[in-house]
Structure formats: C-alpha cells, structure tokens
Amino acid sequence: MIGPGLIGCGFAGQLLRESGWDVCFVGRGPIVDVLRRHRRYLVRLVQGGEAEEVVVEGVSAVPFADGAAAAGAIAGADLVVTAVGPANLAAVAPTIATAVAARRSPLDVLAFENLAGAGAHLRRHVALHLPRGFPLGEFGFAGAVVQRAVSRRLLPSGAGDWLRFVGEREPTFVVERPALVGPLPKVIGLCPTDRYGAHVARKLYTYSAGHAACAYLGYLKGYHYVHTAVRDPEIRAAVREAMAEGQRGLAARYGPAIAGGPADLDAVLERFGNAGLADPIARVGRDPRRKLSAGDRLVGAATLAAAAGVPPQKLAQVVAAALVFCDPAEPGCRDLYRQVAEVGVAGVLAGLAGLGPGDPLVSLVAEHFDRLRRGWSRDNLLLSLERQQWAWASGSGRRPALSGAVV
C-alpha cells in the first residue's frame, strides 16, 4: 500500500485487512515510524449520528526513502495499491519500475487516485523508467474510484494513544476491470466495471464538484467546516444546483443510469452534513489550481453541462469563489487572486483550464468574479450569497478586522 494517508489507511488498508490480506505500507514522514512501532491503528466510521471503531491490526511499514526495502516490498506483493495523490504518481513511479523489473510473475496495481485514467497515467510514468521492450503488458495498472470520504488523521499524542482516522462507513470502490491482468482481487467493497471513465466522471462532476462548492462558498461566509456550510440554506441550494448542472451534463454524455437523479443529489447533501466527519473547509478547498484544471470537478462539470445545453451558472459562481479562496496554511494562497488582477479571469482560466477567451464559461465566471470582488477582502464576510450582501459594504471606509468565533 503506497501512501499511508487518509485513503491509504482510512479506506484501502482497513478493507484489505478485513478481507484477509497482509498489508505493508510504504510512505514518508512520521506516520511510517508510528505504523512500524505499533503495527496497528484505528478507523472511526461515522454516519447518521452513530460511530463504529475498527481496529486495523498486524500491519507493517517501510520508509519510501529506503529505496531497496520499498522496491523489495512491492516486488514481493500479490497486489499493489497507490493512494498518493495525482501529483505524486510520477515520484513513486521509479520505485514501482524497479520492483516490476525484479518480478518474474504478473502483478496488478490499483491506483486509488482522483484522476480520470489514473491507471494509464501511472503506467506511462512507470514505463519511462524501464528498458525499451520491457513486457509491461504483463502488468495491470487500473484506476479505482473510492466512495468513502476520509476527513481526518490524528497522530498519537502520547505513548498509549492510537493513530486514528475518521471517515464514512461506505466501503465500496469501483475498479477498472479491463485494465487488470489477473483475477479480481478478493477485497470487500470492490465493484468491477467496464465503464470506468463514466464512474470517474460521475464522482467528479457530482460529489466532488459539490464538495468543492461547499468549501469555496462556505469560505466566503466564514464557515470552518463542510457540515456547517451545507446547513446554510443559501449554500445548500447553490451546491445542489451546481451538482444538478453537472448531473444533466452526465446524463447527456453517459446516460441517466450513470448520472443518477434528484434522490442521488439529496443523498450527497446528507453526506456533506455528516458532523461526525468534522471535515475542514481548508482541507476540502486546498489546491484550487488543480480543482480548476481542465476536466477536473468544476471546469470539467461546467464544460459537460454547457455541451448538453445547460448554462453552468452555479458552477461558474463556484469557480469565481475558488479564485479568492485562501487556506492560511498553504503558502502563496493569494496567488490566484493576485494573478486575476494581473492577467484577468480569462488569462487565469486559459492557463489553468485551457479555456479560450471566447468560451461562454469564461464570461460567466468573469461576471460572478466582478460581483464578488466588489465586496470581498480577507477581513470581510458574505452575509447573503444571492444578494451579494457583505458585512462591510464596499466604499464604507476602513473595514475593521473581524474578531470572535466563526463556525
């Protein structure tokens, strides 16, 4: 299991152990030392006001920095899983290539990454580190779409404390069956599909788009958690409408069976309202550049909606909100807003999403952004999304910094 993070430990590792697999984590940072020392961790599954704690025991861990040990663990495995984030797949590819070159039997790799074509993407990176003519076709690289949200990881605070993860109960994940070379791995929750791209699009353009909308619109109103933001009536309505725009685009492209219906959107909103996750807006909204890239959850959903004849008004509003999002823990979090001032909305969207200046989505985002920046500043809160009413009106003089607790 390459990547002992939220999905690696809080989802894949737990299901693999419950399915009877021996699990070895390969990763970086203090979590590897904790896993090596304790050989167990806890996953707290929360839903509907109830919680279940699952102890994951008997795991091992290898530091990625120990290249020989990491490659050896991968080479000796019956199944390899990655959950490192799309931006880090290129970094783990050389070690996977070393392991693949040392094997004498086929191997399947499951890429638990929020990326369309994750398996093929990882395969291309691995191929760059193998000799010409290497029979990489004997190895499977398949994408996997995770249905569970895992919101938090808590490192032990003392000698008797546990490494803990907090997530939803949902155990299912969709696997790109045609990309595998061996039989289906026997893992709880595995759902094989021949329409992997459609399932990736469904997750990105409904669930992921709605999640991002909660974060970016919630940030404008001063909320700190997704579950409090989605309980705001204006935000809830806007998030639902943004997801509905993406859903209508999905229906036109992939059919109603993939797109789902109104009940599916209601179910997603209920998941966002799960207070037990305490999912921080800062976590969900981080890395807005990636979330605004071509084909990702916001621009991708808006483009698909527009192709179906659906004006992506709410998605455009969310994109505009993303351009001013600030995670205080993220260096350079003001870069996007400053970049808009330098090159305009069209310039930013051209660089991030490849949109031409004449694209209707660019005009829609620019309209929403122009309305937004009339009142936005770091020390101001949006009181009404629909009326664009701010705590401190533009032109009213110096705005004092807001103080006190904000939910």
C-alpha positions in Angstrom: 0.0 0.0 0.0 1.9 3.0 -1.3 0.7 6.1 0.6 -0.4 5.6 4.3 -2.6 8.7 4.2 -6.4 9.3 4.6 -7.4 6.9 1.8 -4.4 4.5 2.1 -5.0 3.8 5.9 -8.6 5.1 6.4 -10.1 3.1 3.5 -7.9 0.7 1.5 -5.8 -0.6 4.4 -8.8 -1.3 6.5 -10.7 -3.1 3.8 -7.7 -5.1 2.7 -7.0 -6.3 6.3 -10.7 -7.2 6.8 -10.5 -9.2 3.6 -7.6 -11.2 4.9 -4.7 -9.6 3.2 -1.3 -8.9 4.9 -0.7 -5.2 4.5 2.6 -3.4 4.2 2.5 0.4 4.0 5.2 2.3 2.0 5.4 6.0 2.7 7.1 9.1 4.1 7.0 11.1 7.3 6.3 10.3 10.9 3.3 8.1 10.1 5.7 5.4 8.9 7.5 5.3 12.2 4.2 5.2 14.1 3.0 2.2 12.0 6.2 0.4 12.3 6.2 0.8 16.1 2.6 0.0 16.8 1.6 -2.2 13.8 -2.0 -1.2 14.3 -4.3 1.8 14.0 -7.9 2.7 14.5 -10.5 3.9 11.9 -13.6 5.6 13.3 -16.5 5.3 10.9 -19.3 7.9 11.5 -22.7 8.2 9.9 -26.2 9.1 10.9 -25.1 10.2 14.4 -23.6 6.8 15.1 -19.9 5.7 15.2 -18.1 2.4 14.9 -14.4 2.0 15.7 -12.5 -0.6 13.7 -9.0 -1.7 14.9 -6.7 -2.5 12.0 -4.0 -4.8 13.4 -1.0 -6.7 12.1 0.2 -4.1 9.5 3.8 -3.3 8.7 5.5 -0.3 7.2 8.6 0.6 5.1 10.0 4.1 4.6 10.0 5.2 1.0 13.4 6.7 1.5 14.8 3.2 1.8 14.6 2.5 -1.9 15.8 -1.1 -1.8 13.3 -2.0 1.0 10.5 -0.2 -0.7 11.1 -1.8 -4.0 11.5 -5.2 -2.4 8.2 -4.9 -0.6 6.5 -4.0 -3.8 8.2 -6.7 -5.8 7.1 -9.4 -3.4 3.5 -8.3 -3.2 0.4 -10.1 -4.6 -1.3 -6.8 -5.1 -0.1 -3.1 -5.1 -2.3 -0.1 -4.3 -1.4 3.6 -4.6 -3.1 6.5 -2.8 -0.5 9.3 -3.0 -2.4 12.0 -4.9 -2.2 12.5 -8.7 0.7 15.0 -8.4 2.8 12.4 -6.7 2.4 9.5 -9.1 5.5 10.5 -11.1 7.6 10.4 -7.9 6.6 6.8 -6.9 6.9 5.5 -10.5 10.8 4.8 -10.4 10.4 2.6 -7.3 7.5 0.7 -8.8 9.5 0.3 -12.0 12.4 -1.2 -10.0 10.1 -3.6 -8.4 8.3 -4.6 -11.6 11.7 -5.3 -13.3 12.6 -7.6 -10.4 9.4 -9.7 -10.7 9.0 -13.0 -12.6 5.2 -13.1 -12.5 2.3 -10.7 -13.4 1.2 -8.0 -10.9 -1.8 -5.7 -10.7 -1.6 -2.2 -9.4 -4.7 -0.3 -8.3 -4.5 3.5 -8.4 -6.8 4.9 -5.8 -6.4 8.4 -7.2 -8.9 11.2 -8.0 -7.9 11.2 -11.6 -9.5 10.1 -14.9 -7.3 7.4 -16.4 -5.3 7.1 -13.2 -4.1 3.6 -14.1 -2.9 4.5 -17.6 -1.3 7.7 -16.2 0.7 5.6 -13.7 1.7 3.1 -16.3 3.1 5.8 -18.6 5.3 7.1 -15.7 6.5 3.6 -14.8 7.3 2.8 -18.5 9.7 5.8 -18.5 11.9 4.0 -16.0 12.0 0.6 -17.7 14.2 -0.5 -20.6 12.8 -0.4 -24.2 10.9 -3.5 -25.0 10.1 -4.4 -21.4 6.9 -6.5 -21.4 4.9 -4.1 -19.3 1.8 -5.5 -20.8 2.1 -8.4 -18.4 1.3 -6.0 -15.6 -2.1 -4.4 -14.9 -2.5 -0.7 -13.9 -6.1 0.0 -13.1 -7.9 3.0 -11.6 -10.1 2.8 -8.6 -12.8 5.2 -7.6 -13.3 5.5 -3.8 -16.8 6.1 -2.5 -15.8 6.8 1.1 -14.8 10.2 2.4 -12.0 10.2 5.0 -11.6 13.6 6.6 -9.0 13.4 9.4 -5.9 11.7 10.6 -4.7 12.1 14.2 -1.2 11.1 15.1 -0.7 9.7 18.6 -0.3 12.4 21.3 1.2 10.0 23.9 2.7 6.6 24.4 -0.7 4.9 25.0 -2.5 6.8 22.2 -3.6 5.4 18.8 -3.0 6.5 15.3 -6.6 7.4 14.2 -8.6 8.1 11.1 -12.1 9.4 10.7 -14.3 8.6 7.7 -17.7 7.5 6.4 -18.9 3.9 6.6 -19.2 3.5 2.8 -17.0 0.5 1.9 -17.4 0.4 -1.9 -14.9 1.3 -4.7 -15.2 0.9 -8.5 -12.3 -0.8 -10.3 -11.4 -0.6 -14.0 -11.8 -4.3 -14.7 -10.4 -4.4 -18.3 -7.0 -2.9 -17.1 -6.3 -5.8 -14.8 -4.2 -8.8 -15.9 -5.1 -11.2 -13.1 -8.4 -12.4 -11.5 -10.3 -9.8 -9.5 -8.7 -9.3 -6.1 -10.9 -10.5 -3.3 -11.5 -7.3 -1.4 -14.6 -6.2 0.5 -16.4 -3.4 -1.4 -14.7 -4.0 -4.8 -17.1 -3.3 -7.7 -15.6 -4.1 -11.2 -16.8 -2.0 -14.2 -16.2 -1.8 -17.9 -17.3 1.9 -17.8 -14.6 3.2 -15.5 -14.4 6.7 -17.2 -18.1 7.2 -16.7 -17.9 6.3 -13.0 -14.9 8.7 -12.5 -16.9 11.5 -14.2 -20.0 10.8 -12.0 -17.9 11.2 -8.8 -16.0 14.2 -10.1 -19.0 16.1 -11.5 -21.5 15.5 -8.7 -19.9 14.5 -5.4 -16.5 16.2 -5.9 -18.0 19.3 -7.5 -20.5 19.7 -4.7 -17.8 19.1 -2.1 -15.7 21.9 -3.6 -18.8 24.2 -3.8 -19.4 23.7 -0.1 -15.8 24.7 0.6 -15.5 27.7 -1.6 -18.9 29.2 -0.9 -18.6 28.3 2.8 -15.3 30.1 2.9 -16.9 33.3 1.7 -19.4 33.2 4.5 -16.8 32.4 7.2 -17.7 28.7 7.9 -14.9 26.4 9.0 -16.5 23.0 8.4 -18.3 21.5 5.4 -21.2 20.2 7.6 -21.9 23.7 8.9 -21.6 25.3 5.5 -24.1 22.9 3.9 -26.7 23.7 6.6 -26.8 27.3 5.4 -29.9 27.4 3.2 -28.3 29.6 0.5 -25.2 27.4 0.3 -27.2 24.2 0.3 -29.4 25.4 -2.6 -26.4 26.6 -4.6 -24.5 23.4 -4.0 -27.4 21.3 -5.1 -27.9 23.4 -8.2 -24.2 23.2 -9.1 -24.4 19.4 -8.8 -27.6 19.3 -10.8 -25.9 21.2 -13.7 -23.1 18.6 -13.7 -25.6 15.8 -13.4 -27.5 17.0 -16.5 -24.3 17.0 -18.4 -23.5 13.5 -17.3 -26.9 12.3 -18.4 -26.4 13.7 -21.9 -22.9 12.1 -22.2 -23.2 8.8 -20.3 -27.0 8.2 -19.9 -29.3 8.5 -16.9 -28.1 5.3 -15.2 -24.7 6.8 -14.7 -25.9 10.3 -13.9 -28.5 9.4 -11.3 -31.4 11.5 -10.3 -32.6 14.0 -7.7 -32.5 11.5 -4.9 -28.8 10.9 -5.5 -28.1 14.6 -5.1 -30.1 14.6 -1.8 -28.1 11.7 -0.6 -24.8 13.5 -1.4 -26.0 16.6 0.5 -26.8 14.4 3.5 -23.2 13.1 3.4 -21.9 16.6 3.4 -23.9 17.3 6.5 -22.2 14.5 8.5 -21.0 16.4 11.5 -19.0 13.4 12.8 -16.5 13.9 9.9 -15.8 17.5 11.0 -14.4 17.9 7.6 -12.5 21.3 7.5 -13.2 23.7 4.6 -9.4 24.3 4.5 -8.8 20.7 3.6 -11.6 20.3 1.0 -10.8 23.6 -0.7 -7.0 23.3 -0.8 -5.1 23.2 -4.1 -7.7 25.3 -6.0 -5.4 25.3 -9.1 -5.8 21.6 -9.5 -9.5 21.7 -8.9 -9.8 24.4 -11.6 -7.8 22.4 -14.2 -9.4 21.1 -17.4 -11.6 18.1 -16.9 -11.5 18.4 -13.1 -14.6 18.7 -10.8 -15.6 22.3 -11.6 -14.5 23.3 -15.1 -15.0 19.7 -16.3 -18.5 19.7 -14.9 -19.3 23.1 -16.3 -17.9 22.2 -19.8 -20.0 19.0 -19.8 -23.1 20.9 -18.8 -22.6 23.5 -21.4 -22.2 20.8 -24.1 -25.6 19.5 -23.1 -27.1 22.9 -23.5 -27.2 23.6 -19.7 -25.9 27.1 -18.7 -23.5 26.3 -15.8 -24.4 29.4 -13.8 -23.8 27.9 -10.3 -20.7 26.1 -11.3 -19.4 29.4 -12.7 -20.2 31.1 -9.4 -18.2 28.4 -7.6 -15.2 28.8 -9.9 -15.3 32.6 -9.1 -15.3 31.8 -5.4 -12.4 29.4 -5.8 -10.3 32.3 -7.3 -10.4 34.1 -3.9 -10.1 31.0 -1.7 -7.4 31.3 1.0 -6.0 28.4 3.1 -3.9 30.2 5.7 -1.7 27.0 6.0 -0.9 27.0 2.3 2.0 29.1 1.1 1.1 31.5 -1.6 -2.6 31.1 -1.1 -3.3 34.6 -2.5 -1.6 33.8 -5.8 -4.7 33.1 -7.8 -6.4 36.3 -6.7 -3.3 38.3 -7.5 -3.0 36.6 -10.8 -6.5 37.6 -11.8 -5.5 41.2 -11.1 -2.5 40.8 -13.4 -4.0 38.8 -16.4 -7.7 38.8 -15.8 -10.1 35.9 -15.3 -9.7 34.9 -19.0 -5.9 34.7 -18.6 -6.1 32.6 -15.4 -8.7 30.2 -16.9 -6.7 29.9 -20.1 -3.6 28.9 -18.1 -5.3 26.5 -15.7 -8.1 25.0 -17.8 -7.1 25.7 -21.4 -10.3 27.8 -22.0 -10.2 30.2 -24.9 -11.2 33.8 -24.3 -14.4 33.3 -26.3 -15.6 30.4 -24.2 -19.0 31.2 -22.6 -17.8 29.8 -19.3 -15.1 32.4 -19.1 -17.7 35.2 -19.5 -19.9 33.6 -16.8 -17.1 33.3 -14.3 -15.9 36.8 -15.1 -19.4 38.2 -14.3 -19.6 36.3 -11.0 -16.0 37.3 -10.1 -16.7 41.0 -10.8 -19.7 41.0 -8.5 -17.7 39.1 -5.9 -14.6 41.4 -5.7 -16.7 44.5 -5.2 -17.1 43.4 -1.5 -14.5 40.7 -0.9 -11.5 41.1 1.3 -9.8 38.8 3.8 -11.5 40.5 6.8 -15.0 40.6 5.3 -17.8 38.0 5.3 -20.5 37.4 2.8 -23.9 37.6 4.6 -26.1 36.8 1.6 -24.9 34.8 -1.5 -27.9 35.8 -3.6 -28.0 39.5 -2.7 -24.2 39.8 -2.6 -24.5 41.5 0.8 -21.3 41.9 2.8 -20.7 42.5 6.4 -18.7 45.7 5.5 -20.1 47.3 2.4 -17.6 48.5 -0.3 -16.8 52.1 -0.1 -17.9 52.5 3.5 -14.4 53.2 4.7 -11.8 51.1 6.5 -13.1 47.6 7.4 -12.0 46.6 10.9 -10.7 43.0 11.2 -13.4 40.7 12.3 -12.9 39.0 15.7 -14.6 36.3 17.7 -15.5 32.7 16.8 -16.8 31.9 13.4 -18.4 28.5 12.8 
